[in-house]
Amino acid sequence: MTAGPAPLPPGTSTGLLALGRWIGAHLYLPAYRIRRHGWELIPVTGPLVVVANHSTMIEPQLLFGMLPRDASFLVKEELFRGVAGKALRGIGQIPIRRGAADRAALSTATGVLRAGGAIGVFPEGTRGSGDVAAAQQGAAWLARATGARVQPIATRGTLRPEGSRRRFRPVVDLLAGAPFDPEIDKGRAGLAEGTELIRATLAKLVRELDGMRGNDD
C-alpha cells in the first residue's frame, strides 16, 4: 500500500520526486538482490521520523525509492552544490550542517512533520560500520517537537567485507521494525535519553538483521 501526495519542503517538484523515487527503487536492481522485510509495518500516513543505519551512499537511495510513502531526508549540506544540489532540493531533500544545531534544516523538517509528512534521518551522521554505536540528537529532537512516531529500519549488504573478493549480485536486506512513540522528556537530559532510546532500538534491529542474514553476502 502506498500513500497519496505527502507534505514536502518548499521547492519540491512532484515530477522530479516521482522520477527520483523510481530511480532509487530500480537503479541498483541489476547489481544487488534486494530483500525487504516488515514493510507492512511502516505507516503510510501521519507524521513519521524514519531512522536508519547506513554503510554506503547506496542505502539512502534505496530507502528513498522503496519506502511506501514520500519522505524527505536530512542530507549533509556538502552535497548541495551546483546541479546536484538543485536536483536534491527538487526531489525534496533537506540540507543540514553536520555537527551543529542547524535551525533552518530542523525548522523545515518540523514543518513537514507537523503537516503529516515523513522525514528520514541517519542518526549516526556519517558512514561507518552501520552498527549504530553512536547517534546524533536530530531524530529525538524532531520526535519530541512534533509528536511524530519513529520508524526504525536496519540495512545490510552494500558494504563489501574487508579483504573479500568482488561479489556477484550480493544480497541487500532492508528490515523495518515496529514504529514506536518515544516518550522524551524536556531539557537536555530528556533529549539525551531519547537519543539513546532511538539509538539502542535501531542497533537492536541491526543485530536482528545480522542474525537473519547468517552467511549471506
mmCIF file of the C-alpha atoms, coordinates in Angstrom:
data_MODEL
# 
_entry.id   MODEL 
# 
loop_
_atom_site.group_PDB 
_atom_site.id 
_atom_site.type_symbol 
_atom_site.label_atom_id 
_atom_site.label_alt_id 
_atom_site.label_comp_id 
_atom_site.label_asym_id 
_atom_site.label_entity_id 
_atom_site.label_seq_id 
_atom_site.pdbx_PDB_ins_code 
_atom_site.Cartn_x 
_atom_site.Cartn_y 
_atom_site.Cartn_z 
_atom_site.occupancy 
_atom_site.B_iso_or_equiv 
_atom_site.pdbx_formal_charge 
_atom_site.auth_seq_id 
_atom_site.auth_comp_id 
_atom_site.auth_asym_id 
_atom_site.auth_atom_id 
_atom_site.pdbx_PDB_model_num 
ATOM 1   C CA . MET A 1 1   ? 0.000  0.000   0.000   1.00 0.00 ? 1   MET A CA 1 
ATOM 2   C CA . THR A 1 2   ? 1.245  3.478   -0.842  1.00 0.00 ? 2   THR A CA 1 
ATOM 3   C CA . ALA A 1 3   ? 0.050  6.835   0.366   1.00 0.00 ? 3   ALA A CA 1 
ATOM 4   C CA . GLY A 1 4   ? -1.197 9.737   -1.688  1.00 0.00 ? 4   GLY A CA 1 
ATOM 5   C CA . PRO A 1 5   ? 0.598  13.084  -2.037  1.00 0.00 ? 5   PRO A CA 1 
ATOM 6   C CA . ALA A 1 6   ? 2.503  13.943  1.139   1.00 0.00 ? 6   ALA A CA 1 
ATOM 7   C CA . PRO A 1 7   ? 3.613  17.254  2.674   1.00 0.00 ? 7   PRO A CA 1 
ATOM 8   C CA . LEU A 1 8   ? 7.003  18.192  1.231   1.00 0.00 ? 8   LEU A CA 1 
ATOM 9   C CA . PRO A 1 9   ? 9.549  21.003  1.707   1.00 0.00 ? 9   PRO A CA 1 
ATOM 10  C CA . PRO A 1 10  ? 9.106  24.222  -0.285  1.00 0.00 ? 10  PRO A CA 1 
ATOM 11  C CA . GLY A 1 11  ? 10.642 23.986  -3.742  1.00 0.00 ? 11  GLY A CA 1 
ATOM 12  C CA . THR A 1 12  ? 9.973  20.294  -4.216  1.00 0.00 ? 12  THR A CA 1 
ATOM 13  C CA . SER A 1 13  ? 8.928  19.252  -7.717  1.00 0.00 ? 13  SER A CA 1 
ATOM 14  C CA . THR A 1 14  ? 6.430  16.390  -7.633  1.00 0.00 ? 14  THR A CA 1 
ATOM 15  C CA . GLY A 1 15  ? 7.592  15.310  -11.075 1.00 0.00 ? 15  GLY A CA 1 
ATOM 16  C CA . LEU A 1 16  ? 11.257 15.224  -10.075 1.00 0.00 ? 16  LEU A CA 1 
ATOM 17  C CA . LEU A 1 17  ? 10.324 13.499  -6.828  1.00 0.00 ? 17  LEU A CA 1 
ATOM 18  C CA . ALA A 1 18  ? 8.491  10.725  -8.677  1.00 0.00 ? 18  ALA A CA 1 
ATOM 19  C CA . LEU A 1 19  ? 11.420 10.302  -11.066 1.00 0.00 ? 19  LEU A CA 1 
ATOM 20  C CA . GLY A 1 20  ? 13.924 10.263  -8.207  1.00 0.00 ? 20  GLY A CA 1 
ATOM 21  C CA . ARG A 1 21  ? 11.958 7.645   -6.309  1.00 0.00 ? 21  ARG A CA 1 
ATOM 22  C CA . TRP A 1 22  ? 11.706 5.458   -9.423  1.00 0.00 ? 22  TRP A CA 1 
ATOM 23  C CA . ILE A 1 23  ? 15.467 5.689   -9.935  1.00 0.00 ? 23  ILE A CA 1 
ATOM 24  C CA . GLY A 1 24  ? 16.133 4.901   -6.272  1.00 0.00 ? 24  GLY A CA 1 
ATOM 25  C CA . ALA A 1 25  ? 13.893 1.839   -6.436  1.00 0.00 ? 25  ALA A CA 1 
ATOM 26  C CA . HIS A 1 26  ? 15.253 0.459   -9.716  1.00 0.00 ? 26  HIS A CA 1 
ATOM 27  C CA . LEU A 1 27  ? 18.808 1.681   -10.327 1.00 0.00 ? 27  LEU A CA 1 
ATOM 28  C CA . TYR A 1 28  ? 20.524 -0.970  -8.208  1.00 0.00 ? 28  TYR A CA 1 
ATOM 29  C CA . LEU A 1 29  ? 18.353 -3.964  -9.063  1.00 0.00 ? 29  LEU A CA 1 
ATOM 30  C CA . PRO A 1 30  ? 20.858 -5.305  -11.650 1.00 0.00 ? 30  PRO A CA 1 
ATOM 31  C CA . ALA A 1 31  ? 23.696 -5.090  -9.103  1.00 0.00 ? 31  ALA A CA 1 
ATOM 32  C CA . TYR A 1 32  ? 22.011 -6.363  -5.919  1.00 0.00 ? 32  TYR A CA 1 
ATOM 33  C CA . ARG A 1 33  ? 19.419 -8.859  -4.777  1.00 0.00 ? 33  ARG A CA 1 
ATOM 34  C CA . ILE A 1 34  ? 17.303 -6.609  -2.595  1.00 0.00 ? 34  ILE A CA 1 
ATOM 35  C CA . ARG A 1 35  ? 15.022 -8.073  0.055   1.00 0.00 ? 35  ARG A CA 1 
ATOM 36  C CA . ARG A 1 36  ? 12.533 -6.057  2.089   1.00 0.00 ? 36  ARG A CA 1 
ATOM 37  C CA . HIS A 1 37  ? 11.195 -7.292  5.414   1.00 0.00 ? 37  HIS A CA 1 
ATOM 38  C CA . GLY A 1 38  ? 8.452  -5.790  7.580   1.00 0.00 ? 38  GLY A CA 1 
ATOM 39  C CA . TRP A 1 39  ? 7.463  -3.182  5.005   1.00 0.00 ? 39  TRP A CA 1 
ATOM 40  C CA . GLU A 1 40  ? 3.817  -3.661  6.000   1.00 0.00 ? 40  GLU A CA 1 
ATOM 41  C CA . LEU A 1 41  ? 4.672  -2.170  9.411   1.00 0.00 ? 41  LEU A CA 1 
ATOM 42  C CA . ILE A 1 42  ? 5.579  1.246   8.001   1.00 0.00 ? 42  ILE A CA 1 
ATOM 43  C CA . PRO A 1 43  ? 2.752  3.788   8.494   1.00 0.00 ? 43  PRO A CA 1 
ATOM 44  C CA . VAL A 1 44  ? 1.783  5.361   5.183   1.00 0.00 ? 44  VAL A CA 1 
ATOM 45  C CA . THR A 1 45  ? 0.107  8.387   6.730   1.00 0.00 ? 45  THR A CA 1 
ATOM 46  C CA . GLY A 1 46  ? 0.797  10.672  9.664   1.00 0.00 ? 46  GLY A CA 1 
ATOM 47  C CA . PRO A 1 47  ? 3.998  12.326  10.915  1.00 0.00 ? 47  PRO A CA 1 
ATOM 48  C CA . LEU A 1 48  ? 6.892  9.859   10.863  1.00 0.00 ? 48  LEU A CA 1 
ATOM 49  C CA . VAL A 1 49  ? 10.605 10.100  11.611  1.00 0.00 ? 49  VAL A CA 1 
ATOM 50  C CA . VAL A 1 50  ? 12.372 7.290   9.726   1.00 0.00 ? 50  VAL A CA 1 
ATOM 51  C CA . VAL A 1 51  ? 15.707 6.366   11.331  1.00 0.00 ? 51  VAL A CA 1 
ATOM 52  C CA . ALA A 1 52  ? 18.111 4.022   9.552   1.00 0.00 ? 52  ALA A CA 1 
ATOM 53  C CA . ASN A 1 53  ? 21.731 2.935   9.624   1.00 0.00 ? 53  ASN A CA 1 
ATOM 54  C CA . HIS A 1 54  ? 23.914 3.099   6.530   1.00 0.00 ? 54  HIS A CA 1 
ATOM 55  C CA . SER A 1 55  ? 27.375 1.967   5.479   1.00 0.00 ? 55  SER A CA 1 
ATOM 56  C CA . THR A 1 56  ? 27.496 3.400   1.946   1.00 0.00 ? 56  THR A CA 1 
ATOM 57  C CA . MET A 1 57  ? 25.678 6.043   -0.079  1.00 0.00 ? 57  MET A CA 1 
ATOM 58  C CA . ILE A 1 58  ? 23.531 3.334   -1.643  1.00 0.00 ? 58  ILE A CA 1 
ATOM 59  C CA . GLU A 1 59  ? 21.194 2.662   1.303   1.00 0.00 ? 59  GLU A CA 1 
ATOM 60  C CA . PRO A 1 60  ? 19.800 6.221   1.414   1.00 0.00 ? 60  PRO A CA 1 
ATOM 61  C CA . GLN A 1 61  ? 18.900 5.955   -2.271  1.00 0.00 ? 61  GLN A CA 1 
ATOM 62  C CA . LEU A 1 62  ? 17.243 2.564   -1.791  1.00 0.00 ? 62  LEU A CA 1 
ATOM 63  C CA . LEU A 1 63  ? 15.188 3.799   1.136   1.00 0.00 ? 63  LEU A CA 1 
ATOM 64  C CA . PHE A 1 64  ? 14.190 6.975   -0.664  1.00 0.00 ? 64  PHE A CA 1 
ATOM 65  C CA . GLY A 1 65  ? 12.924 4.942   -3.589  1.00 0.00 ? 65  GLY A CA 1 
ATOM 66  C CA . MET A 1 66  ? 11.457 1.940   -1.774  1.00 0.00 ? 66  MET A CA 1 
ATOM 67  C CA . LEU A 1 67  ? 9.649  3.447   1.196   1.00 0.00 ? 67  LEU A CA 1 
ATOM 68  C CA . PRO A 1 68  ? 5.875  3.076   0.779   1.00 0.00 ? 68  PRO A CA 1 
ATOM 69  C CA . ARG A 1 69  ? 5.472  6.862   1.067   1.00 0.00 ? 69  ARG A CA 1 
ATOM 70  C CA . ASP A 1 70  ? 7.259  10.036  0.043   1.00 0.00 ? 70  ASP A CA 1 
ATOM 71  C CA . ALA A 1 71  ? 9.914  11.127  2.540   1.00 0.00 ? 71  ALA A CA 1 
ATOM 72  C CA . SER A 1 72  ? 12.368 13.997  2.786   1.00 0.00 ? 72  SER A CA 1 
ATOM 73  C CA . PHE A 1 73  ? 15.785 13.040  4.122   1.00 0.00 ? 73  PHE A CA 1 
ATOM 74  C CA . LEU A 1 74  ? 18.214 15.222  6.023   1.00 0.00 ? 74  LEU A CA 1 
ATOM 75  C CA . VAL A 1 75  ? 21.304 15.225  3.781   1.00 0.00 ? 75  VAL A CA 1 
ATOM 76  C CA . LYS A 1 76  ? 24.720 16.736  4.544   1.00 0.00 ? 76  LYS A CA 1 
ATOM 77  C CA . GLU A 1 77  ? 24.905 20.203  3.031   1.00 0.00 ? 77  GLU A CA 1 
ATOM 78  C CA . GLU A 1 78  ? 28.203 19.466  1.254   1.00 0.00 ? 78  GLU A CA 1 
ATOM 79  C CA . LEU A 1 79  ? 26.226 17.586  -1.393  1.00 0.00 ? 79  LEU A CA 1 
ATOM 80  C CA . PHE A 1 80  ? 24.050 20.611  -2.204  1.00 0.00 ? 80  PHE A CA 1 
ATOM 81  C CA . ARG A 1 81  ? 26.350 22.214  -4.752  1.00 0.00 ? 81  ARG A CA 1 
ATOM 82  C CA . GLY A 1 82  ? 25.715 23.019  -8.383  1.00 0.00 ? 82  GLY A CA 1 
ATOM 83  C CA . VAL A 1 83  ? 23.368 20.888  -10.424 1.00 0.00 ? 83  VAL A CA 1 
ATOM 84  C CA . ALA A 1 84  ? 23.380 18.084  -7.834  1.00 0.00 ? 84  ALA A CA 1 
ATOM 85  C CA . GLY A 1 85  ? 22.196 20.490  -5.169  1.00 0.00 ? 85  GLY A CA 1 
ATOM 86  C CA . LYS A 1 86  ? 19.327 21.724  -7.337  1.00 0.00 ? 86  LYS A CA 1 
ATOM 87  C CA . ALA A 1 87  ? 18.321 18.144  -8.061  1.00 0.00 ? 87  ALA A CA 1 
ATOM 88  C CA . LEU A 1 88  ? 18.376 17.201  -4.374  1.00 0.00 ? 88  LEU A CA 1 
ATOM 89  C CA . ARG A 1 89  ? 16.175 20.162  -3.493  1.00 0.00 ? 89  ARG A CA 1 
ATOM 90  C CA . GLY A 1 90  ? 13.899 19.318  -6.409  1.00 0.00 ? 90  GLY A CA 1 
ATOM 91  C CA . ILE A 1 91  ? 13.261 15.823  -5.029  1.00 0.00 ? 91  ILE A CA 1 
ATOM 92  C CA . GLY A 1 92  ? 12.513 17.207  -1.573  1.00 0.00 ? 92  GLY A CA 1 
ATOM 93  C CA . GLN A 1 93  ? 15.755 16.611  0.307   1.00 0.00 ? 93  GLN A CA 1 
ATOM 94  C CA . ILE A 1 94  ? 16.816 18.941  3.129   1.00 0.00 ? 94  ILE A CA 1 
ATOM 95  C CA . PRO A 1 95  ? 20.424 20.149  3.541   1.00 0.00 ? 95  PRO A CA 1 
ATOM 96  C CA . ILE A 1 96  ? 21.780 20.059  7.094   1.00 0.00 ? 96  ILE A CA 1 
ATOM 97  C CA . ARG A 1 97  ? 25.075 21.112  8.652   1.00 0.00 ? 97  ARG A CA 1 
ATOM 98  C CA . ARG A 1 98  ? 26.712 18.233  10.439  1.00 0.00 ? 98  ARG A CA 1 
ATOM 99  C CA . GLY A 1 99  ? 27.985 18.661  13.980  1.00 0.00 ? 99  GLY A CA 1 
ATOM 100 C CA . ALA A 1 100 ? 25.870 21.750  14.661  1.00 0.00 ? 100 ALA A CA 1 
ATOM 101 C CA . ALA A 1 101 ? 22.310 22.671  15.568  1.00 0.00 ? 101 ALA A CA 1 
ATOM 102 C CA . ASP A 1 102 ? 21.041 23.657  12.114  1.00 0.00 ? 102 ASP A CA 1 
ATOM 103 C CA . ARG A 1 103 ? 17.888 25.620  12.890  1.00 0.00 ? 103 ARG A CA 1 
ATOM 104 C CA . ALA A 1 104 ? 16.925 26.166  9.259   1.00 0.00 ? 104 ALA A CA 1 
ATOM 105 C CA . ALA A 1 105 ? 17.029 22.434  8.472   1.00 0.00 ? 105 ALA A CA 1 
ATOM 106 C CA . LEU A 1 106 ? 15.198 21.475  11.663  1.00 0.00 ? 106 LEU A CA 1 
ATOM 107 C CA . SER A 1 107 ? 12.568 24.146  11.041  1.00 0.00 ? 107 SER A CA 1 
ATOM 108 C CA . THR A 1 108 ? 11.913 22.816  7.531   1.00 0.00 ? 108 THR A CA 1 
ATOM 109 C CA . ALA A 1 109 ? 11.749 19.225  8.797   1.00 0.00 ? 109 ALA A CA 1 
ATOM 110 C CA . THR A 1 110 ? 9.428  20.236  11.641  1.00 0.00 ? 110 THR A CA 1 
ATOM 111 C CA . GLY A 1 111 ? 7.080  21.883  9.170   1.00 0.00 ? 111 GLY A CA 1 
ATOM 112 C CA . VAL A 1 112 ? 6.910  18.720  7.066   1.00 0.00 ? 112 VAL A CA 1 
ATOM 113 C CA . LEU A 1 113 ? 6.194  16.569  10.125  1.00 0.00 ? 113 LEU A CA 1 
ATOM 114 C CA . ARG A 1 114 ? 3.543  18.877  11.567  1.00 0.00 ? 114 ARG A CA 1 
ATOM 115 C CA . ALA A 1 115 ? 1.772  18.744  8.214   1.00 0.00 ? 115 ALA A CA 1 
ATOM 116 C CA . GLY A 1 116 ? 1.722  14.930  8.427   1.00 0.00 ? 116 GLY A CA 1 
ATOM 117 C CA . GLY A 1 117 ? 4.778  14.119  6.323   1.00 0.00 ? 117 GLY A CA 1 
ATOM 118 C CA . ALA A 1 118 ? 7.800  11.869  6.792   1.00 0.00 ? 118 ALA A CA 1 
ATOM 119 C CA . ILE A 1 119 ? 11.408 12.818  7.494   1.00 0.00 ? 119 ILE A CA 1 
ATOM 120 C CA . GLY A 1 120 ? 14.342 10.430  7.079   1.00 0.00 ? 120 GLY A CA 1 
ATOM 121 C CA . VAL A 1 121 ? 17.331 10.661  9.433   1.00 0.00 ? 121 VAL A CA 1 
ATOM 122 C CA . PHE A 1 122 ? 20.567 8.689   9.654   1.00 0.00 ? 122 PHE A CA 1 
ATOM 123 C CA . PRO A 1 123 ? 21.351 9.104   13.375  1.00 0.00 ? 123 PRO A CA 1 
ATOM 124 C CA . GLU A 1 124 ? 24.997 8.014   13.032  1.00 0.00 ? 124 GLU A CA 1 
ATOM 125 C CA . GLY A 1 125 ? 25.597 11.147  10.983  1.00 0.00 ? 125 GLY A CA 1 
ATOM 126 C CA . THR A 1 126 ? 28.412 9.640   8.903   1.00 0.00 ? 126 THR A CA 1 
ATOM 127 C CA . ARG A 1 127 ? 29.025 6.390   7.089   1.00 0.00 ? 127 ARG A CA 1 
ATOM 128 C CA . GLY A 1 128 ? 30.754 3.625   9.002   1.00 0.00 ? 128 GLY A CA 1 
ATOM 129 C CA . SER A 1 129 ? 30.141 0.036   10.018  1.00 0.00 ? 129 SER A CA 1 
ATOM 130 C CA . GLY A 1 130 ? 26.412 0.674   10.295  1.00 0.00 ? 130 GLY A CA 1 
ATOM 131 C CA . ASP A 1 131 ? 26.295 -0.798  13.807  1.00 0.00 ? 131 ASP A CA 1 
ATOM 132 C CA . VAL A 1 132 ? 24.839 2.430   15.304  1.00 0.00 ? 132 VAL A CA 1 
ATOM 133 C CA . ALA A 1 133 ? 27.400 2.661   18.114  1.00 0.00 ? 133 ALA A CA 1 
ATOM 134 C CA . ALA A 1 134 ? 26.665 6.389   18.445  1.00 0.00 ? 134 ALA A CA 1 
ATOM 135 C CA . ALA A 1 135 ? 23.891 8.745   17.412  1.00 0.00 ? 135 ALA A CA 1 
ATOM 136 C CA . GLN A 1 136 ? 23.223 12.436  16.984  1.00 0.00 ? 136 GLN A CA 1 
ATOM 137 C CA . GLN A 1 137 ? 20.189 14.111  18.536  1.00 0.00 ? 137 GLN A CA 1 
ATOM 138 C CA . GLY A 1 138 ? 18.244 15.278  15.479  1.00 0.00 ? 138 GLY A CA 1 
ATOM 139 C CA . ALA A 1 139 ? 15.781 12.371  15.326  1.00 0.00 ? 139 ALA A CA 1 
ATOM 140 C CA . ALA A 1 140 ? 14.899 12.614  19.027  1.00 0.00 ? 140 ALA A CA 1 
ATOM 141 C CA . TRP A 1 141 ? 14.540 16.387  18.793  1.00 0.00 ? 141 TRP A CA 1 
ATOM 142 C CA . LEU A 1 142 ? 12.151 16.114  15.844  1.00 0.00 ? 142 LEU A CA 1 
ATOM 143 C CA . ALA A 1 143 ? 10.081 13.402  17.523  1.00 0.00 ? 143 ALA A CA 1 
ATOM 144 C CA . ARG A 1 144 ? 9.817  15.439  20.728  1.00 0.00 ? 144 ARG A CA 1 
ATOM 145 C CA . ALA A 1 145 ? 8.996  18.706  18.942  1.00 0.00 ? 145 ALA A CA 1 
ATOM 146 C CA . THR A 1 146 ? 6.264  17.251  16.723  1.00 0.00 ? 146 THR A CA 1 
ATOM 147 C CA . GLY A 1 147 ? 4.970  14.112  18.434  1.00 0.00 ? 147 GLY A CA 1 
ATOM 148 C CA . ALA A 1 148 ? 5.900  12.088  15.340  1.00 0.00 ? 148 ALA A CA 1 
ATOM 149 C CA . ARG A 1 149 ? 6.244  8.323   15.535  1.00 0.00 ? 149 ARG A CA 1 
ATOM 150 C CA . VAL A 1 150 ? 9.685  6.818   14.979  1.00 0.00 ? 150 VAL A CA 1 
ATOM 151 C CA . GLN A 1 151 ? 10.184 4.141   12.329  1.00 0.00 ? 151 GLN A CA 1 
ATOM 152 C CA . PRO A 1 152 ? 13.453 2.172   12.633  1.00 0.00 ? 152 PRO A CA 1 
ATOM 153 C CA . ILE A 1 153 ? 14.883 0.489   9.528   1.00 0.00 ? 153 ILE A CA 1 
ATOM 154 C CA . ALA A 1 154 ? 18.035 -1.660  9.503   1.00 0.00 ? 154 ALA A CA 1 
ATOM 155 C CA . THR A 1 155 ? 20.100 -2.104  6.346   1.00 0.00 ? 155 THR A CA 1 
ATOM 156 C CA . ARG A 1 156 ? 22.891 -4.533  5.470   1.00 0.00 ? 156 ARG A CA 1 
ATOM 157 C CA . GLY A 1 157 ? 24.692 -5.817  2.400   1.00 0.00 ? 157 GLY A CA 1 
ATOM 158 C CA . THR A 1 158 ? 26.021 -2.923  0.333   1.00 0.00 ? 158 THR A CA 1 
ATOM 159 C CA . LEU A 1 159 ? 29.391 -2.772  2.105   1.00 0.00 ? 159 LEU A CA 1 
ATOM 160 C CA . ARG A 1 160 ? 31.843 -5.385  0.856   1.00 0.00 ? 160 ARG A CA 1 
ATOM 161 C CA . PRO A 1 161 ? 33.570 -7.096  3.801   1.00 0.00 ? 161 PRO A CA 1 
ATOM 162 C CA . GLU A 1 162 ? 37.199 -6.068  4.140   1.00 0.00 ? 162 GLU A CA 1 
ATOM 163 C CA . GLY A 1 163 ? 39.512 -8.486  2.359   1.00 0.00 ? 163 GLY A CA 1 
ATOM 164 C CA . SER A 1 164 ? 36.721 -10.233 0.463   1.00 0.00 ? 164 SER A CA 1 
ATOM 165 C CA . ARG A 1 165 ? 36.583 -10.723 -3.288  1.00 0.00 ? 165 ARG A CA 1 
ATOM 166 C CA . ARG A 1 166 ? 34.297 -8.833  -5.618  1.00 0.00 ? 166 ARG A CA 1 
ATOM 167 C CA . ARG A 1 167 ? 30.760 -10.179 -5.133  1.00 0.00 ? 167 ARG A CA 1 
ATOM 168 C CA . PHE A 1 168 ? 28.210 -11.027 -7.827  1.00 0.00 ? 168 PHE A CA 1 
ATOM 169 C CA . ARG A 1 169 ? 24.795 -9.521  -7.033  1.00 0.00 ? 169 ARG A CA 1 
ATOM 170 C CA . PRO A 1 170 ? 25.158 -9.643  -3.240  1.00 0.00 ? 170 PRO A CA 1 
ATOM 171 C CA . VAL A 1 171 ? 22.051 -9.739  -1.066  1.00 0.00 ? 171 VAL A CA 1 
ATOM 172 C CA . VAL A 1 172 ? 20.968 -6.408  0.414   1.00 0.00 ? 172 VAL A CA 1 
ATOM 173 C CA . ASP A 1 173 ? 18.403 -6.546  3.216   1.00 0.00 ? 173 ASP A CA 1 
ATOM 174 C CA . LEU A 1 174 ? 16.131 -3.765  4.444   1.00 0.00 ? 174 LEU A CA 1 
ATOM 175 C CA . LEU A 1 175 ? 14.351 -4.626  7.698   1.00 0.00 ? 175 LEU A CA 1 
ATOM 176 C CA . ALA A 1 176 ? 11.599 -2.383  9.079   1.00 0.00 ? 176 ALA A CA 1 
ATOM 177 C CA . GLY A 1 177 ? 10.895 -2.726  12.775  1.00 0.00 ? 177 GLY A CA 1 
ATOM 178 C CA . ALA A 1 178 ? 7.738  -1.769  14.620  1.00 0.00 ? 178 ALA A CA 1 
ATOM 179 C CA . PRO A 1 179 ? 7.143  2.014   14.720  1.00 0.00 ? 179 PRO A CA 1 
ATOM 180 C CA . PHE A 1 180 ? 7.059  3.443   18.225  1.00 0.00 ? 180 PHE A CA 1 
ATOM 181 C CA . ASP A 1 181 ? 6.160  6.598   20.134  1.00 0.00 ? 181 ASP A CA 1 
ATOM 182 C CA . PRO A 1 182 ? 9.160  7.596   22.250  1.00 0.00 ? 182 PRO A CA 1 
ATOM 183 C CA . GLU A 1 183 ? 8.464  9.425   25.496  1.00 0.00 ? 183 GLU A CA 1 
ATOM 184 C CA . ILE A 1 184 ? 11.091 12.154  25.516  1.00 0.00 ? 184 ILE A CA 1 
ATOM 185 C CA . ASP A 1 185 ? 11.243 14.493  28.483  1.00 0.00 ? 185 ASP A CA 1 
ATOM 186 C CA . LYS A 1 186 ? 12.032 18.192  28.260  1.00 0.00 ? 186 LYS A CA 1 
ATOM 187 C CA . GLY A 1 187 ? 15.533 19.569  28.582  1.00 0.00 ? 187 GLY A CA 1 
ATOM 188 C CA . ARG A 1 188 ? 18.945 18.324  27.527  1.00 0.00 ? 188 ARG A CA 1 
ATOM 189 C CA . ALA A 1 189 ? 18.787 15.257  29.751  1.00 0.00 ? 189 ALA A CA 1 
ATOM 190 C CA . GLY A 1 190 ? 15.485 14.221  28.228  1.00 0.00 ? 190 GLY A CA 1 
ATOM 191 C CA . LEU A 1 191 ? 16.847 14.723  24.726  1.00 0.00 ? 191 LEU A CA 1 
ATOM 192 C CA . ALA A 1 192 ? 19.937 12.653  25.546  1.00 0.00 ? 192 ALA A CA 1 
ATOM 193 C CA . GLU A 1 193 ? 17.781 9.845   26.941  1.00 0.00 ? 193 GLU A CA 1 
ATOM 194 C CA . GLY A 1 194 ? 15.512 9.958   23.907  1.00 0.00 ? 194 GLY A CA 1 
ATOM 195 C CA . THR A 1 195 ? 18.509 9.818   21.581  1.00 0.00 ? 195 THR A CA 1 
ATOM 196 C CA . GLU A 1 196 ? 19.846 6.774   23.404  1.00 0.00 ? 196 GLU A CA 1 
ATOM 197 C CA . LEU A 1 197 ? 16.443 5.085   23.193  1.00 0.00 ? 197 LEU A CA 1 
ATOM 198 C CA . ILE A 1 198 ? 16.321 5.592   19.425  1.00 0.00 ? 198 ILE A CA 1 
ATOM 199 C CA . ARG A 1 199 ? 19.967 4.536   19.004  1.00 0.00 ? 199 ARG A CA 1 
ATOM 200 C CA . ALA A 1 200 ? 19.502 1.376   21.072  1.00 0.00 ? 200 ALA A CA 1 
ATOM 201 C CA . THR A 1 201 ? 16.286 0.439   19.264  1.00 0.00 ? 201 THR A CA 1 
ATOM 202 C CA . LEU A 1 202 ? 17.925 0.807   15.853  1.00 0.00 ? 202 LEU A CA 1 
ATOM 203 C CA . ALA A 1 203 ? 21.098 -1.014  16.962  1.00 0.00 ? 203 ALA A CA 1 
ATOM 204 C CA . LYS A 1 204 ? 18.994 -3.918  18.253  1.00 0.00 ? 204 LYS A CA 1 
ATOM 205 C CA . LEU A 1 205 ? 17.205 -4.106  14.898  1.00 0.00 ? 205 LEU A CA 1 
ATOM 206 C CA . VAL A 1 206 ? 20.557 -4.172  13.093  1.00 0.00 ? 206 VAL A CA 1 
ATOM 207 C CA . ARG A 1 207 ? 21.671 -7.094  15.251  1.00 0.00 ? 207 ARG A CA 1 
ATOM 208 C CA . GLU A 1 208 ? 18.382 -8.856  14.491  1.00 0.00 ? 208 GLU A CA 1 
ATOM 209 C CA . LEU A 1 209 ? 19.002 -8.387  10.779  1.00 0.00 ? 209 LEU A CA 1 
ATOM 210 C CA . ASP A 1 210 ? 22.551 -9.721  11.121  1.00 0.00 ? 210 ASP A CA 1 
ATOM 211 C CA . GLY A 1 211 ? 21.081 -12.858 12.693  1.00 0.00 ? 211 GLY A CA 1 
ATOM 212 C CA . MET A 1 212 ? 18.581 -13.221 9.848   1.00 0.00 ? 212 MET A CA 1 
ATOM 213 C CA . ARG A 1 213 ? 21.251 -12.842 7.186   1.00 0.00 ? 213 ARG A CA 1 
ATOM 214 C CA . GLY A 1 214 ? 23.560 -15.530 8.555   1.00 0.00 ? 214 GLY A CA 1 
ATOM 215 C CA . ASN A 1 215 ? 26.195 -16.198 5.893   1.00 0.00 ? 215 ASN A CA 1 
ATOM 216 C CA . ASP A 1 216 ? 24.546 -14.166 3.136   1.00 0.00 ? 216 ASP A CA 1 
ATOM 217 C CA . ASP A 1 217 ? 26.941 -11.951 1.178   1.00 0.00 ? 217 ASP A CA 1 
# 
